[in-house]
Amino acid sequence: MNDRTMTFSIGDQTEQEIRNILTLVYDALKEKGVMPKLGIIRCGENPSDLSYERGATKRAEEIGVEVEKFLLPETVTKEEL
């Protein structure tokens, strides 16, 4: 690592703290009748995109957030989006 780059890693404790905060926010919104939903738009089948999507879906579902996926072909244009 040189002085122009920095590595950042979220430890297990910090990740759990973030999850706890998100759960509190979700619960507060739910009490007000607002049901949060995560929308994921994916174009194509890039393996790294699929991995990110699986992780995001898992974390959202763990705290009760509904996930809706919009899967488009890799050839989709900006205008079609």
Protein Blocks (a to p, Z undefined) as FASTA:
>chain_A
ZZkbccddddfklmmmmmmmmmmmmmmmmmnopacddddddedjdfklmmmmmmmmmmmm
mnopacddddddfkbcfklZZ
